[in-house]
Amino acid sequence: MKKRIGGFIFLFFTLVSYSQAQEFQREWAFGANAGATLSKISFNPGVPQDFLIQQEGGLTLRYISEKNFGIQLELNYSLRGWKEQVDTVVHPNQYSRSLAYLELPLMTHIYFDMGKRARMVFNLGPQIGYNLSEKVLQRIIVSPPGEVPGYYGKTAEQESGYKVQNKFDYGLAGGMGIEVRTGIGSFILEGRYYFGLSDVFNNEKKDYFQASSNQVIGIKLSYLFQIKN
């Protein structure tokens, strides 16, 4: 009897494993993504800020190597930067600067099926980037010393004179979203957060800012189609 039970259990798990192997197929997918960025710079000394809303877009390559797991590589053009909070009674103008980056995230892709056509997706991994250009969108009019409380006169002058000093950028990116799979491809709506580990400006003792890292929230829609099973 024990041998029969043992044989039955072995056969059961063999059939389950075979069934799972039959259901899963490796998958290559390629497509494009586009969306909005909400960015700030984590300054030290701190700078009061609002999110600067801009755009991003690029290409996505995804390889699912086993059930629920894969890797995802992207090449994106992303606009980041910061927008300062300014007392509009004292200063009717604002200071904001846009920083354009070419970025390359390489992420672990994890998914869970939510029925036949929907998946919950998670992406997490390192990201590198390179600053291509920068542009002042709005500029504070700095009043004479003593007319405006400390921060506005001093920091605005400092920032106005700075160009991006460290063009290479690196950090960690992570996000989650919903994927809908259709006969013409997959549509993915994802929210993502990028935590920069490098500084935009120099951070030596002689420099004004001791930290100035990119912090970006991204909301994007991607379209992928299978290129190989």
Secondary structure as UniProt FT lines:
FT   HELIX           2..23
FT   STRAND          27..44
FT   STRAND          49..50
FT   STRAND          52..66
FT   TURN            67..68
FT   STRAND          69..84
FT   TURN            88..90
FT   STRAND          96..113
FT   STRAND          118..138
FT   TURN            145..147
FT   HELIX           150..161
FT   STRAND          168..182
FT   TURN            183..184
FT   STRAND          185..196
FT   TURN            205..206
FT   STRAND          211..228
//
